[in-house]
Each structure stands twice: as C-alpha cells, then as structure tokens.
Amino acid sequence: MKALVAVKRVIDYNVKVRVKADHSAVDLTNTKMSINPFDEIAVEEAVRLKEAGVIDEIIVASIGPKESQEQIRSALALGADRGILVQTEDKAYPLQVAKILKSIAETEGTEIILLGKQAIDDDNNQTGQMLAALMGAPQGTFASKVVVEGNEVKVTREVDGGLQTVALDLPAIITTDLRLNEPRYAKLPNIMKAKKKPLDEKTPADFGVDMTSKQQIIQVEPPADRKAGIKVGSVDELVDKLKNEAKVI
C-alpha cells in the first residue's frame, strides 16, 4: 500500500510575519521557512502507519518554488521514501493543488492521501475537500485518530459537537488535525540519508494544470496592534464597557 503526503513550504510558526513596505505581499527576505505544521503531522502519521506495517511506501509531494526541496528533504528525514517537487514560482491556489495531487495519486496508485487540514499562511482549509471531490473518493477531515483495517480506514474526526468516527473505503483522503499525533524530530543519520533519497522534479504543465490565478491581491496589511487590557472596579463598569466601548452586548 502506498501513501501520498502533501507538504507546503510556509513561514515558520515561530516567526513574526512582516509585510513589505509597499504592502504588496508578505516579506520573505531572510525568513525561516518550514513544513506547514499540519502537514508535518500528516507525515508523522504516514510514518507511523509504515512502522505498523500498514504502508509500504510514502511519497511526499510539494507544489511551490525550487526551495521547497528543503521541506521535502525534511519529510524524507522523518521517514518518507521519496519526493516529488512540482516546481512553480506562481502562487498555487487550492484547486490547482488539488488537481496536481489528483494526477500524482492516480499515477502512483496511492491508496491513502494525507495532508494537513489547512496551511497556516492562507488558512484556506479547502485542498483536501477539493481533492476528494475531484477523485470521487471518501474523505475524513480534521482527523484526530486513524486506524486502517484491510481495505477500510476508520477516521475519528473533531467536530463541533465532539468526536465523530467515519469508516472510509480506500482510496481515501484524510486531513490531519493537531491532536492526531506529535511529530518526531529528525535524527542526524536520517537527515544525511534523506539527501540520497530520490526526489523527482515536475512542473504543473506535466499534469496539465494552468497556474494562472483568477484572484488578485489588492493590498496586504498586518493585523492591528492589540490594545492593552484594563481593570474595572465593578460589574456595572464592566457591563458598561462591553456594551458601549467593545459593543459586544
């Protein structure tokens, strides 16, 4: 059984995001980049399934600039077997990513497709659902537990009312949530081995996907600075401020 894991290159979650002076985009100059944290959880889950004897091979795919090789190599160091970089300098939107992943999954014959529920840069939370629709395959989103039994995978989902478990026929798409697992740290010997693992380079054109954007970014603004809190002397004063200043009641 093969697993396909999608990883995205994003600004490291510990880094404070800066906006360019002309407000045209986020400033990436000398900025530390990492695997999207939710995607790293997906890699960890695939590795655990392989260690349990469920999966034979893990393929990691990323759509982005040439520098995305770094994130693929990081996933290979964590235990994935080979990587595919679909190189593009254009911004990849969810539908374009889903179309490319569909082609890779069908070409490779993968039965489990894992990806983070969302990326921390744009927070779209769309790619997994679009991929499932394009493939006509069942999906288990916001997964907090994954159990593979034969040709079926049981996914425990985090929903508003608590937890929901769904049984999906393979092939299936699973998007990972925070509580699914805690990713391991890559060991130095595995980091060295990852440099020799195969990494194929493709382009969106190889999959017949047009990267022309149908969206236009007008302006990028940082969030407003949060005002310091204040202490109130009474419940009446609190209610007054919530009603007349914050206007939340």
N, C-alpha and C positions, 0 to 999 in steps of 0.2 A: 504494500500500500504506500502511495506517495502522498506527501503533504506539500501544499504551496502556502508560503507565508509572505505577505506583503509588508514591506517596511518603508517608512518615509523618513527623509532627512529633514529635521526640524531644528530650530534653535533649542539648545539645551534648556531644560525646565528650570535650572538654577540661575540662568542668565536673565538680567533685566533687558527687556526689548527696547531698542532705540528706533526712533523714526528719523528718516532722512530730513535734512534741512528744508528741502523743497516739498516735503510731505507727499512725495510720490510713491513711497514704499517703505518697508522696514529696512533699516540699515544692517547689513550683514558683515560689514567690514570687521575683520579680526574677531568675529563672533564664534564662540564654541558651538559646534553642531553635533547632534546626537541622533540616535534612533528615537522616533516617536515613542514615548513610554508605553502606550497601549500596544504598539506593535512589538515592543520588546517582550511584553507579557505573552503575546501570540507566539513568538519564537520560543520562549521558555516552555510553553505548553506543548508545542510540537516536539521539542527535545525530550520532554518527559514521556510523551507517547512513544517516541522511538526507544527510549530506555526501557519502557514497559513491553517492548516487542510488538507494539501495535502498528507502528510505521517503520518502513524500511528505508525511506529516503526523504530528506527535507530539502525543498528547493526554496530559496529566498529570492524574491523579485522586488525591484525598486524602480520607480519611474521618476527621473529627475536628471540633474546635471551630472557631469563626469565625477564630481566629488562624492556622489552618492555611493561610489565604490567603498568608501570608508565605512558606511553603515552596513553594507552587505558583508564586508570582511568582519565587522564586529559580530554580526549574526552567525557567520561561519565559525568564529572563535567560540561562540556559545554552544555549538553543536550541529549547526546546519551543514549539509553536504556540498551543495553547490549554489551558485548565484546567477541571476540574470539581471543585468542592468539595461533598462530601456532608456537610452540617453536622449535627453531633450533639454534645451535651455528655456523652452516655453513653460509657463505655469500649467501644471496638469490639474484639471478640474475632475471632480468625482466621476462623472460619466465617462470621460476619456480614460481614466484609470481603470474603471470597471470593464470597459471594452478590451483594454490590453490584457488585464488579468484573465478575462474570459478566454481569450485566444491562447494564453500561456497554459491555463488549466486544461483546456481541451487538447492542446498539442502534447502536453506532458502526461495526460491521463491521470491527473491528481484526483484523489477521492475526498480529501479534506482540505478546504481552503480556509486559512486562519488569517485574520487581520484585526488590528485594533478597532474598537468601536468608533473612534474619532481621532483626528490629529489635533495636537494642542496648538497648532498655528492658526488654522482656519475654523476648527470645531464644526465642520460640516455634518459629520455623522451620517453620511449618505452612501459611501462607496460600497460597503458590504451589502446593503439592501439593493442597490442598483445591480450589483454583480449577480445576486440571487435571481433578480427579475430577468436579466439577460440570459442567464443559463437555464432558467426554468427549474432551478434547484431549491430545495428547502433551506431555510436559514434559521439560525439560533443566535440572536443578537444579545448583547450585554451579558455574556456568559460568565458565571462565577464557578461553574463546575462542568467538566466534560468527561464523559465515560463512553468509550467505544465498545460495542458488543456486536461482533460479527459484522454484518452489513448495515448496522444501525448505530447512530450516536445519540446519546441522551445528553441534552444540554440544559443545565439549570440556569435560568435567566433571572436577572434582577429587574423586577418591575415595580411600579408604584405601590402595589398592594403587598409586596413581599417577594416571594420567590415562585417561579413557575418552571416546571420541567417539561420539555418537549422532546419527543422521540423523532429523529430525522433519518430518512433513508439516505445512504451515500450514493453519489457525491453530495456534500453539503457545505454550506458556507457558515462559518462561526466568527462572530466578532467578540473580542475579549474585553472584559471589564476589569477594574482594579483588583477585585478580591479573588480573581481566578488563581493567581499564584504570585510568588515573589521571585523575579528574575535573579539568576545566579550571576556571579562575577566571572569574567573570563580569566582563565589561568594563563600564565605566560607561555607554557608549552603549546597550549591550544591557539594562542594568538599567533605564534610562529607557524604552526601547521596551517592556519587559515590562509596564510599568504600563498600557499601552494595549491589550495583547493580551486577547482575550476570556476571561472566567472565569465559567462558569455555576455557580449555587448550587442544590443539590438537598437533599433530606432522605432519610433511609433509607426513609421511608414511600413516597416516589416510586418506590422499587424493590421495595416490598412486603416489606421486611426489618424484623423486630421486633428492637429493640436491647435488649430485656430480658435481663439477664445471668442465666445459670444457674450462675454461680460467685460466691462470696462471699470477699472478702479479710478474714481474721480479724485479722491484725496484720502490720505491716511493720517489719523490723529491719535496721539496717545490718550489713554483714559485720564479723566480729570483727577487731580490730586484729591485724596480723601481728607475731609476736614477732621480736625481733632475732636474727640468726644468731650462732652461736658457733664458735670454732675448737677443734678437738680435737687432742690430742697424738699419737694413733696410730690405726692402722686398727682395732685392737681396741676402742678407746674409741668410735670411730665406729659400729662394728657394734653395740656395747652400747646406744648411744643410739637408733639406728634400731630396735632390737628392743624395748627396754624403755620408752623415752620416746615416740618417734614411733609405735611399733608398726606399722611398715610392712613388717617382715620377720619 
